[in-house]
Amino acid sequence: MYAYIFDEEQTFESVTSQTIEFIESFFSIELPNSYKKLMMMHNGGSLAYSTFSSRKLREDSIEIDVFLPLSIHEGVIESKQITTQLDIDERYIVFACSHHIFIAFDYTVHRKGNPPIVFIHRHTKEVIKVARHFRSFIKKLDTAYMEEINDFIYTSRQFERYVKKGKSTTHIAACFEQFSYEANDFEWYSQLAIYTLKRKQDTQLAWYIGAGLLQQIKLHPHERWPLTSLQEAINLLQAFHDPYTRKLGKQLQAKLMKPEMLVF
């Protein structure tokens, strides 16, 4: 799933299935399954992947500040207050916001399934449909970020320099992404992964590293796997609090235990 879109460790209280059921009952709706799964993994917060681009927007793109938490006290539960203040249909359920835009599920047509995602301008009250459903909305956030970093082609020396300096999360993630598809020195790639995981407790980077190591495993025959380094990287991934990062670690561990299951 897309827990790696968040920019920080979870600051809001974790959400339970009981809280989700309460909120759905409160609004008489059914929230999208993909949204509920994401919030169960990371209950709101600021975004690492915060740029949303669309031709439908006057500004071409906007920066989304925060996903509101699911709670009986704050966050999404306050959507009715927002729609009342704006004097718009309360069936728009606000789940995120920027400095001048509210992002909402559009339940004006139906109350179940995967409602469209709309942007609501705070001042003009203009409502613009920007995505067919929540998964599409999240993928557009991801795509906007990837388009930004894919403008660069990195050399191995640049990769090493970014990792050693540790300052640019964007470039480090892009390097792990780019080199994961290249059949270079697997031990070299693994050591850079270990160095980064030890220095930066960043779930966004950890996701790229875990996915990159899985891709490297596909590229290299088993006899060329750096087993010791891979195991160290796996241990570091599984030490993260983020469930999705730990899942990547478990997937890597399974590959190491059953190399005969891989098809090259």
N, C-alpha and C positions, 0 to 999 in steps of 0.2 A: 504494500500500500504506500501512501505518500507521507508518512510521518516525517520524512527528512525535509519537507518544505519549511518546517519551523526553525527559527533562528536560535533558540535557546532551550535550556531545560524547562520542563513544565513548571509554571509558577502557580497555576490554578489547581484547586483540589481535583483529584482524579474523579472521573464520572463513572457512575454505576449504571447498570441496566435499569434499576429501579428509578433513578433520576430521569433517564431517557423516557421511560414509560410515563412518568409524571408529566414531563414537558409535552409529549405527544398528546396526552389526554387534555392538558391545559389548553392547547391550541386546536384540539380535535383534528389532528393531522397524523400522517405517517412520514417520518423523516427518511431520507434516502439511506439505504443500507451502507453505501460507501462512505457517506458522511458520518454515520454512527460509528463505524469501525475506526475511522480516523480519529474521532474524538475520544474513543475508548483508549486509543494508543497514546494520544497527546491532546489533552483537553484545552485547546485554544492557545493563544499567545501570538507574539510577533513572528513575522515570516522571513525566512531566508530568500524564498522565491516570491518576491512581493510585487513584481511588475506584471501587470495584465495589459496585453495589447489587443486592440480590436479596431477594425475600420469603422465600427459603429459608434465609436467614441469621438467626441470633438477634439479631445486632447491626444488622440492616437493611442496613448497608454496612460495608466494611472498606477500609483504605488499604493498597495493595500497595507494598512498599518497593522491590523490585528484581526485574528479570528476570535470571536467572543466565546467564552466558555459555556458549557452546558451545566447549569446549576439551578437549584430552586431559589437561589437568592440573587443572582446577578447574571449578566450576559444575555443569552438568547431569550431568556424568560422575560426580559424587559422590552421585547420587540413591540408589544402593544403600546407601551408608553411612547416609543419612537413614532409609530404610525399615527397615533393620536395627535402628537405634537405637529406632525407634518400634514395632518388631515387627509390621509390617504387610506386605502383599503387595508384593514388589519390582517388580511390574509397574505400580505407580504411579510414573511418571517425573516427578520434581519439576523444574519449570522456573522457578518464581518463589516468592517468599515475603514474608510480613509478619512482624510481631513475634510473632504466635501462630498463624499459618496457613501451611501449605505449599500451593502451587498445583501441580497435577500433571495430566499426561495419564493417563487411565485405560485401560491396555492389558490389563485383567483379562479382557476378553471377546475381543478380537482384537488382532493385532499390526500391522495395516496401516490405511491410510485416514486417517480423521479421528476419533480417539477423543474421548470426552467429556472435559470439564474438571471436575476435582473439587477441593474444598478439604479439607485434612486438618488437623484441630486438633492442635497440638503436644502438648497435655496430655491431652485426652480421647481422642485418636486417632479421633474421629468423622470419617467420610468423607461429604461432601455433594456431589452432582452439581450444578453451577451453570451449565453451558453444554453445548450439544449437541456443539460442536466449537470449535476455536481461533478461527476467524473470528468466530463468534458471541460468544465471550468478549471479543475485542478491541472489537467493536462495542458491547458493553455498557459497557466502560470509556469509550469515546467518548461514548455516550449519557448516562452519568452526568455527565460534564463539561459537555456541552451543556445538559442540563437546569438545571444550576447557573447558567450564564451567561445563559441565555435568559430568566431571570426579569426581566432589565432591558431597558428600551427607551431607547436613547440618543438624545440630540440631537446635531447636528453640532458644537455648541460643546463638549459633553462629550467627543466623539470627539477633537477637536483638543487638548483639555486633557490627556486621558490620554496621547496620543501625545507631547506636548511634555514632560510630566513623566517619562514612560518608566518608571514604577514598577510598574504593575499589568499584568503580562502577560495575566492573565485578561481584564480589561476591554478591553485593546487588541485582543486576538484577537476578542472578542465584537463590538467596534465594526466591525472589518474585515469580519466575517461579516455583520452586520446591513446595513451600507451597501453591501455588494457587490450586494444585490438591489434597490437603489434607484437610479433613473436621475437621480442628482444630477450635479454637476460632475465629469466624469471626470478633468480635470486636477487638481482639488483632491484627489480620492481618490488619484491617482497620486503626488502630491507627499507626501502623508502616508505612503504606502507607502515611498517613497524615504527619507524622513527616518527612519522606523523601521528599515529595513534597514541604514542606515548606522550607526545608534546601537546596535542590539542584534543581535548574532550569535546569534540564537535560532531554531533550526530549527522549533520549534512556530509561532512568529509568521510565519516565512517561508512556511510551508505555507499559513496562512490568507491571507497577502498574495497569494501566487501564485494560489491558487484564487479569491480575490476579484477580482483583475485579469482572470482568464479570464471570470468572470461579468460583469464590467463591459463587456468586449468584446462579449459577447452582447447587452447591453442598448442599446448605442450604435451608430449607423451609422458606417461607416468614416470618413467625413469629419469626425466629431467625436472621433476618437481622438487623444489627445495623444502623437504618435509619438515625440517627443524624450524625454519623461518615461517613456513605456513602455519605450523602449530602455534608458534608464538603470536602471530597475527590473529589467529582464531581465538586464542585466550583473551587477547585485548578486546576484540569485538564483542565477545560474550560477557565481558565485564561492564559493558555499557548498560545504562538503565533503560534506554530506548528499546522496546520490544522488537521493532523491525530490524535494528542493528544486530541484536542478539540472534534473530532468525537467520540473518546472513551468515553469522558465525556457525550456527548449527548446520546450515546447508554446506558450508565448506568442510566442516568436520565429517559430514556424511560422505562427501566426495573422497576424503582421505581414507575413510574406512572401507569404501567400496569402489576402488578405482576401476574394477572390471566392468562396472555398470556404465562407464562413460563410453560414448561412441564418437570416434574421431573421423 
